[in-house]
Amino acid sequence: MLLVYMHHVVKQFAALSKQHERFVFYVEEFTLDAASELVIVGESGTGKTTLLHIIAGIIAPDTGVVRFEKTDITKLSEVQRDRFRAMHIGYVHQTFNLLQGLTALENVLVASMFADVPVRESKERAVMLLQKLGLEQKMYHRPRELSVGEQQRVAVARALINKPKLLLADEPTANVDAKNARGVIEMMRSLAIHDETSIMTITHDPAVQAMFPHSVPIHEIVRAAVEHH
């Protein structure tokens, strides 16, 4: 079953000044099946993060169709996109984006507040996820009391709390060492596969690429051009 469909998607980023370059993002067509795993590889500045942001509805394209199952998210308002993302899409940011004043458990639970899931059910799932990610003893620690690898696992738990149909991960191993990177990817894949959640991750790390069954170079999806002024 088709999960994501993009067609003639264009996003232009204005130059900061006449001396700067303008980036034009274009996807002619892209599809992602349900319950699939895909890693997209490419260097920085080639449109990988923009691709994830558009699929997640974090930013809206200028033109084109971005369909998630039967919903064209380009037709939704920003508030509607935020709510849709909370209910259907998990996102692991490269910088984790954890709230420093909250505990690990509270950071995970924050994501469930926007998905109309009963509090008791959400807490049980949050605890389960943190336990499976090896954070049973760190649930009540704040981000500053956690290692970078532990913060990353909290971010993974937060992304999976609402049992999303799609998990997007933006360079999820960029800030951790190779041992922690492999462990987190393995746990992330295991949890997602268990819930029949599709995974789409981007990386420039060959070791991460090798852990996934399918990989695609970003230039086969995104036709990105830099225009000089």
C-alpha positions in Angstrom: 0.0 0.0 0.0 1.3 3.5 -0.9 2.1 5.6 2.1 3.7 8.7 0.7 3.3 10.2 -2.8 5.0 13.4 -4.1 4.4 14.8 -7.5 5.9 18.0 -9.1 6.9 19.4 -5.7 8.7 22.7 -5.8 10.1 24.8 -3.0 12.2 27.9 -3.5 14.4 29.4 -0.8 15.0 33.1 -1.3 18.6 34.4 -1.3 19.6 36.4 1.8 20.9 39.1 -0.5 21.8 39.7 -4.1 25.3 38.3 -3.4 23.9 35.0 -2.0 22.6 31.9 -3.8 19.0 30.8 -4.1 18.2 27.1 -3.6 15.5 25.6 -5.7 14.2 22.2 -4.5 12.3 20.0 -7.0 10.9 16.5 -6.8 9.3 15.2 -10.0 7.8 12.1 -8.3 8.6 10.1 -5.2 6.7 7.2 -3.5 7.2 5.3 -0.3 5.3 2.1 0.5 3.7 1.3 3.9 5.8 -0.9 6.3 9.0 -0.2 4.3 12.5 1.0 5.2 14.5 3.4 3.2 17.7 5.3 3.8 18.5 8.3 1.6 22.2 9.2 1.2 23.9 12.4 0.2 26.1 15.2 1.3 24.9 18.3 3.1 23.1 21.0 1.1 21.5 18.6 -1.4 17.9 18.8 -0.1 17.7 15.8 2.3 16.4 17.7 5.3 14.0 19.7 3.1 12.6 16.5 1.7 11.8 15.2 5.3 10.4 18.6 6.3 8.0 18.7 3.4 6.8 15.1 3.9 6.3 15.9 7.6 4.4 19.1 6.8 6.9 21.2 8.8 7.3 23.4 5.7 4.8 23.7 2.8 6.0 23.5 -0.8 5.3 26.3 -3.2 3.5 23.9 -5.7 2.9 20.2 -6.1 1.2 17.3 -4.4 2.4 15.7 -1.1 -0.1 12.9 -0.3 0.1 10.9 2.9 -2.2 7.9 2.3 -5.3 9.7 1.1 -4.6 13.1 2.6 -2.9 15.8 0.5 -1.1 17.6 3.3 -0.4 20.7 1.1 -4.1 21.4 1.4 -3.9 21.7 5.2 -3.2 24.8 7.2 -0.1 24.9 9.4 -2.1 24.1 12.5 -3.8 21.2 10.7 -0.4 19.9 9.5 1.0 20.0 13.0 -1.9 18.0 14.3 -1.7 15.6 11.4 2.0 15.1 12.0 1.5 14.4 15.7 -1.0 11.6 14.9 0.7 10.0 11.9 4.4 10.9 11.7 7.3 10.5 14.1 10.4 12.7 13.7 13.9 12.3 15.1 15.7 15.6 14.7 19.5 15.7 14.3 19.8 18.0 17.3 17.1 16.0 19.3 15.2 19.1 20.3 14.5 17.9 23.9 13.0 20.3 26.4 15.7 21.0 29.0 13.3 21.6 31.9 11.5 18.2 31.5 12.6 14.7 32.4 13.2 12.0 29.8 9.7 10.6 30.5 8.1 14.0 30.3 9.9 14.8 27.0 8.4 11.6 25.5 4.9 12.3 26.9 4.9 15.8 25.4 4.4 14.3 21.9 1.4 12.4 23.0 -0.5 15.5 24.1 -1.3 16.4 20.5 -2.6 13.0 19.4 -5.7 12.5 21.6 -4.3 9.4 23.4 -5.5 8.7 26.9 -2.8 9.8 29.5 -2.6 6.4 31.2 -2.1 4.6 27.9 0.5 7.1 26.8 2.5 6.8 30.0 2.5 3.0 29.8 3.8 3.2 26.3 6.4 5.8 27.1 7.7 3.8 30.0 7.8 0.7 27.8 9.7 2.5 25.0 12.3 3.9 27.4 12.8 0.5 29.0 13.4 -1.1 25.6 15.8 1.7 24.8 17.8 1.0 27.9 16.7 4.0 29.8 14.8 2.4 32.7 17.1 4.1 35.2 17.1 7.4 33.5 13.4 8.2 33.1 13.4 11.0 35.6 16.7 12.5 34.5 16.7 15.8 32.6 18.6 16.1 29.3 21.6 17.8 30.8 22.0 14.7 33.1 22.0 12.3 30.1 24.8 11.5 27.7 24.4 12.4 24.0 23.6 8.8 23.2 20.9 8.7 25.9 19.4 11.9 24.7 19.2 10.4 21.2 17.3 7.4 22.6 14.8 9.7 24.3 14.3 11.5 21.0 13.6 8.1 19.3 11.1 7.2 22.1 9.3 10.5 21.6 9.1 10.0 17.9 7.5 6.6 18.4 5.1 7.3 21.3 2.0 7.7 19.1 2.7 4.6 17.0 3.2 6.6 13.8 2.7 5.2 10.4 6.0 6.8 9.3 9.2 7.5 11.2 11.5 10.2 9.7 15.0 10.5 11.0 17.3 13.3 10.1 21.0 12.2 10.4 20.1 10.4 13.6 23.7 9.3 14.3 25.5 12.5 13.5 26.2 13.4 17.1 27.2 10.0 18.6 30.1 7.6 18.3 30.0 4.6 16.1 29.1 2.1 18.8 26.2 4.2 20.1 25.1 4.9 16.5 24.8 1.2 15.6 22.9 0.5 18.8 20.4 3.2 18.4 19.7 2.4 14.7 19.2 -1.3 15.6 16.7 -0.4 18.4 14.9 2.2 16.3 14.5 -0.3 13.5 13.3 -3.1 15.9 10.7 -0.9 17.5 9.4 0.5 14.2 9.2 -2.9 12.6 7.3 -4.2 15.6 4.6 -1.5 15.1 4.7 -1.9 11.3 6.0 1.7 11.1 7.8 2.7 7.9 11.2 4.3 8.3 12.8 6.9 6.2 16.1 8.2 7.3 18.8 10.4 5.8 22.5 10.1 6.3 25.9 10.6 4.8 27.4 7.8 6.9 28.1 4.6 4.9 27.9 2.5 8.1 24.3 3.6 8.7 23.5 3.1 5.0 24.7 -0.5 5.3 22.2 -1.2 8.2 19.1 -0.7 6.0 17.8 -3.0 3.2 17.3 -0.2 0.7 19.1 3.0 0.0 18.7 5.7 -2.6 21.0 8.6 -3.5 19.3 12.0 -2.8 20.0 13.1 -6.4 17.6 10.4 -7.7 14.8 12.0 -5.8 15.6 15.7 -5.5 16.6 17.8 -8.4 18.2 20.6 -6.5 19.6 23.6 -8.2 21.5 26.6 -6.8 20.9 29.8 -8.7 23.5 32.6 -8.5 22.5 36.2 -8.3 
